[in-house]
Amino acid sequence: MVVLTRDDISIQKTADSGQCFRMNLQQDGSYIAAYKDISVRVKQEGNTITFYCSDEDFNNIWSPYFDIECDYSVFHDRIPKDDFFLNAAKNYSQGIRMLRQDTWETLISFILSQRKNIPAIKSSVEKLCEKFGVYTGGLAPYAFPEPYKLAAATNEELKSCGLGYRVPYVKKTADIICSGKLNLDELNNYPNDELLNALCTLPGVGIKVASCVMLFAYRRLDIFPRDVWIKRVEEQQYNGHFDESIYKDSAGLMQQYMFYFGKSEEYKYFINK
């Protein structure tokens, strides 16, 4: 068991930020987070955060996963004082951590995310894990399925997981990864433009999905994914375009703050003040 005292981390906000789809609230108020075939229970009470795992697993897996060592205050200090919206978004969303996720799981999850809300995405991901993932016996009992399992799945099996029109995207992407035509690990060494282009060669992957994978799996923090929520905020607050270039190593964090705040009831009060 590892206990932290931190006022800059919110497990709840991170779980609800739309970055990941296998961090789930439990009846006792704790969260179970899954990474590949490993899972952990995390409980937060005020500023006290308890990770129910060994010191070794915390240091090797969960501290990097939750980006525990990074001080986000240096990013906050760069927000101009006269950007009232972004300051409000930061104040409301502060505590969100930029998760370091598995590339394969993130890729498939965001292919599935198109035209789905977060509960529906979570449901499809869990069904994929239950149907095709290896049984681990852990808190999250099934691992995310390996590429070869999804490549071998029938269309009907994938449809039963709620994939809908995304079935061929998932199967063809899994085929490409299995064939070795695209190595997700090697893409770590690509510069942003080449990484974006490589990801966009995959079926069902456009700029928005690729940008999410770059930010949430490849940790390209200068990437700023734009979905309907972000575009709406840009129209309402920035005359149609937010200049992310001034946040070279934290644009993705600003995007998370804008997304989380922009979907909230508090944002409705903000724009009506």
Secondary structure as a PSIPRED ss2 file (coil, helix, strand):
# PSIPRED VFORMAT (PSIPRED V4.0)

   1 M C   1.000  0.000  0.000
   2 V E   0.000  0.000  1.000
   3 V E   0.000  0.000  1.000
   4 L E   0.000  0.000  1.000
   5 T E   0.000  0.000  1.000
   6 R C   1.000  0.000  0.000
   7 D C   1.000  0.000  0.000
   8 D C   1.000  0.000  0.000
   9 I C   1.000  0.000  0.000
  10 S C   1.000  0.000  0.000
  11 I H   0.000  1.000  0.000
  12 Q H   0.000  1.000  0.000
  13 K H   0.000  1.000  0.000
  14 T H   0.000  1.000  0.000
  15 A H   0.000  1.000  0.000
  16 D C   1.000  0.000  0.000
  17 S C   1.000  0.000  0.000
  18 G C   1.000  0.000  0.000
  19 Q C   1.000  0.000  0.000
  20 C C   1.000  0.000  0.000
  21 F C   1.000  0.000  0.000
  22 R C   1.000  0.000  0.000
  23 M E   0.000  0.000  1.000
  24 N E   0.000  0.000  1.000
  25 L E   0.000  0.000  1.000
  26 Q C   1.000  0.000  0.000
  27 Q C   1.000  0.000  0.000
  28 D C   1.000  0.000  0.000
  29 G C   1.000  0.000  0.000
  30 S C   1.000  0.000  0.000
  31 Y E   0.000  0.000  1.000
  32 I E   0.000  0.000  1.000
  33 A E   0.000  0.000  1.000
  34 A E   0.000  0.000  1.000
  35 Y E   0.000  0.000  1.000
  36 K C   1.000  0.000  0.000
  37 D C   1.000  0.000  0.000
  38 I E   0.000  0.000  1.000
  39 S E   0.000  0.000  1.000
  40 V E   0.000  0.000  1.000
  41 R E   0.000  0.000  1.000
  42 V E   0.000  0.000  1.000
  43 K E   0.000  0.000  1.000
  44 Q E   0.000  0.000  1.000
  45 E E   0.000  0.000  1.000
  46 G C   1.000  0.000  0.000
  47 N C   1.000  0.000  0.000
  48 T E   0.000  0.000  1.000
  49 I E   0.000  0.000  1.000
  50 T E   0.000  0.000  1.000
  51 F E   0.000  0.000  1.000
  52 Y E   0.000  0.000  1.000
  53 C C   1.000  0.000  0.000
  54 S C   1.000  0.000  0.000
  55 D H   0.000  1.000  0.000
  56 E H   0.000  1.000  0.000
  57 D H   0.000  1.000  0.000
  58 F H   0.000  1.000  0.000
  59 N H   0.000  1.000  0.000
  60 N H   0.000  1.000  0.000
  61 I H   0.000  1.000  0.000
  62 W H   0.000  1.000  0.000
  63 S H   0.000  1.000  0.000
  64 P H   0.000  1.000  0.000
  65 Y H   0.000  1.000  0.000
  66 F C   1.000  0.000  0.000
  67 D C   1.000  0.000  0.000
  68 I C   1.000  0.000  0.000
  69 E C   1.000  0.000  0.000
  70 C C   1.000  0.000  0.000
  71 D C   1.000  0.000  0.000
  72 Y C   1.000  0.000  0.000
  73 S H   0.000  1.000  0.000
  74 V H   0.000  1.000  0.000
  75 F H   0.000  1.000  0.000
  76 H H   0.000  1.000  0.000
  77 D C   1.000  0.000  0.000
  78 R C   1.000  0.000  0.000
  79 I C   1.000  0.000  0.000
  80 P C   1.000  0.000  0.000
  81 K C   1.000  0.000  0.000
  82 D C   1.000  0.000  0.000
  83 D C   1.000  0.000  0.000
  84 F H   0.000  1.000  0.000
  85 F H   0.000  1.000  0.000
  86 L H   0.000  1.000  0.000
  87 N H   0.000  1.000  0.000
  88 A H   0.000  1.000  0.000
  89 A H   0.000  1.000  0.000
  90 K H   0.000  1.000  0.000
  91 N H   0.000  1.000  0.000
  92 Y H   0.000  1.000  0.000
  93 S H   0.000  1.000  0.000
  94 Q C   1.000  0.000  0.000
  95 G C   1.000  0.000  0.000
  96 I C   1.000  0.000  0.000
  97 R C   1.000  0.000  0.000
  98 M C   1.000  0.000  0.000
  99 L C   1.000  0.000  0.000
 100 R C   1.000  0.000  0.000
 101 Q C   1.000  0.000  0.000
 102 D C   1.000  0.000  0.000
 103 T H   0.000  1.000  0.000
 104 W H   0.000  1.000  0.000
 105 E H   0.000  1.000  0.000
 106 T H   0.000  1.000  0.000
 107 L H   0.000  1.000  0.000
 108 I H   0.000  1.000  0.000
 109 S H   0.000  1.000  0.000
 110 F H   0.000  1.000  0.000
 111 I H   0.000  1.000  0.000
 112 L H   0.000  1.000  0.000
 113 S C   1.000  0.000  0.000
 114 Q C   1.000  0.000  0.000
 115 R C   1.000  0.000  0.000
 116 K C   1.000  0.000  0.000
 117 N C   1.000  0.000  0.000
 118 I H   0.000  1.000  0.000
 119 P H   0.000  1.000  0.000
 120 A H   0.000  1.000  0.000
 121 I H   0.000  1.000  0.000
 122 K H   0.000  1.000  0.000
 123 S H   0.000  1.000  0.000
 124 S H   0.000  1.000  0.000
 125 V H   0.000  1.000  0.000
 126 E H   0.000  1.000  0.000
 127 K H   0.000  1.000  0.000
 128 L H   0.000  1.000  0.000
 129 C H   0.000  1.000  0.000
 130 E H   0.000  1.000  0.000
 131 K H   0.000  1.000  0.000
 132 F H   0.000  1.000  0.000
 133 G C   1.000  0.000  0.000
 134 V C   1.000  0.000  0.000
 135 Y E   0.000  0.000  1.000
 136 T C   1.000  0.000  0.000
 137 G C   1.000  0.000  0.000
 138 G C   1.000  0.000  0.000
 139 L C   1.000  0.000  0.000
 140 A C   1.000  0.000  0.000
 141 P C   1.000  0.000  0.000
 142 Y E   0.000  0.000  1.000
 143 A C   1.000  0.000  0.000
 144 F C   1.000  0.000  0.000
 145 P C   1.000  0.000  0.000
 146 E C   1.000  0.000  0.000
 147 P H   0.000  1.000  0.000
 148 Y H   0.000  1.000  0.000
 149 K H   0.000  1.000  0.000
 150 L H   0.000  1.000  0.000
 151 A H   0.000  1.000  0.000
 152 A H   0.000  1.000  0.000
 153 A C   1.000  0.000  0.000
 154 T C   1.000  0.000  0.000
 155 N H   0.000  1.000  0.000
 156 E H   0.000  1.000  0.000
 157 E H   0.000  1.000  0.000
 158 L H   0.000  1.000  0.000
 159 K H   0.000  1.000  0.000
 160 S C   1.000  0.000  0.000
 161 C C   1.000  0.000  0.000
 162 G C   1.000  0.000  0.000
 163 L C   1.000  0.000  0.000
 164 G H   0.000  1.000  0.000
 165 Y H   0.000  1.000  0.000
 166 R H   0.000  1.000  0.000
 167 V H   0.000  1.000  0.000
 168 P H   0.000  1.000  0.000
 169 Y H   0.000  1.000  0.000
 170 V H   0.000  1.000  0.000
 171 K H   0.000  1.000  0.000
 172 K H   0.000  1.000  0.000
 173 T H   0.000  1.000  0.000
 174 A H   0.000  1.000  0.000
 175 D H   0.000  1.000  0.000
 176 I H   0.000  1.000  0.000
 177 I H   0.000  1.000  0.000
 178 C H   0.000  1.000  0.000
 179 S H   0.000  1.000  0.000
 180 G C   1.000  0.000  0.000
 181 K C   1.000  0.000  0.000
 182 L C   1.000  0.000  0.000
 183 N C   1.000  0.000  0.000
 184 L C   1.000  0.000  0.000
 185 D C   1.000  0.000  0.000
 186 E H   0.000  1.000  0.000
 187 L H   0.000  1.000  0.000
 188 N H   0.000  1.000  0.000
 189 N H   0.000  1.000  0.000
 190 Y C   1.000  0.000  0.000
 191 P C   1.000  0.000  0.000
 192 N H   0.000  1.000  0.000
 193 D H   0.000  1.000  0.000
 194 E H   0.000  1.000  0.000
 195 L H   0.000  1.000  0.000
 196 L H   0.000  1.000  0.000
 197 N H   0.000  1.000  0.000
 198 A H   0.000  1.000  0.000
 199 L H   0.000  1.000  0.000
 200 C C   1.000  0.000  0.000
 201 T C   1.000  0.000  0.000
 202 L C   1.000  0.000  0.000
 203 P C   1.000  0.000  0.000
 204 G C   1.000  0.000  0.000
 205 V C   1.000  0.000  0.000
 206 G C   1.000  0.000  0.000
 207 I H   0.000  1.000  0.000
 208 K H   0.000  1.000  0.000
 209 V H   0.000  1.000  0.000
 210 A H   0.000  1.000  0.000
 211 S H   0.000  1.000  0.000
 212 C H   0.000  1.000  0.000
 213 V H   0.000  1.000  0.000
 214 M H   0.000  1.000  0.000
 215 L H   0.000  1.000  0.000
 216 F H   0.000  1.000  0.000
 217 A C   1.000  0.000  0.000
 218 Y C   1.000  0.000  0.000
 219 R C   1.000  0.000  0.000
 220 R C   1.000  0.000  0.000
 221 L C   1.000  0.000  0.000
 222 D C   1.000  0.000  0.000
 223 I C   1.000  0.000  0.000
 224 F C   1.000  0.000  0.000
 225 P C   1.000  0.000  0.000
 226 R C   1.000  0.000  0.000
 227 D C   1.000  0.000  0.000
 228 V H   0.000  1.000  0.000
 229 W H   0.000  1.000  0.000
 230 I H   0.000  1.000  0.000
 231 K H   0.000  1.000  0.000
 232 R H   0.000  1.000  0.000
 233 V H   0.000  1.000  0.000
 234 E H   0.000  1.000  0.000
 235 E H   0.000  1.000  0.000
 236 Q H   0.000  1.000  0.000
 237 Q H   0.000  1.000  0.000
 238 Y C   1.000  0.000  0.000
 239 N C   1.000  0.000  0.000
 240 G C   1.000  0.000  0.000
 241 H C   1.000  0.000  0.000
 242 F C   1.000  0.000  0.000
 243 D C   1.000  0.000  0.000
 244 E H   0.000  1.000  0.000
 245 S H   0.000  1.000  0.000
 246 I H   0.000  1.000  0.000
 247 Y C   1.000  0.000  0.000
 248 K C   1.000  0.000  0.000
 249 D C   1.000  0.000  0.000
 250 S C   1.000  0.000  0.000
 251 A H   0.000  1.000  0.000
 252 G H   0.000  1.000  0.000
 253 L H   0.000  1.000  0.000
 254 M H   0.000  1.000  0.000
 255 Q H   0.000  1.000  0.000
 256 Q H   0.000  1.000  0.000
 257 Y H   0.000  1.000  0.000
 258 M H   0.000  1.000  0.000
 259 F H   0.000  1.000  0.000
 260 Y H   0.000  1.000  0.000
 261 F H   0.000  1.000  0.000
 262 G H   0.000  1.000  0.000
 263 K C   1.000  0.000  0.000
 264 S C   1.000  0.000  0.000
 265 E H   0.000  1.000  0.000
 266 E H   0.000  1.000  0.000
 267 Y H   0.000  1.000  0.000
 268 K H   0.000  1.000  0.000
 269 Y H   0.000  1.000  0.000
 270 F H   0.000  1.000  0.000
 271 I H   0.000  1.000  0.000
 272 N C   1.000  0.000  0.000
 273 K C   1.000  0.000  0.000
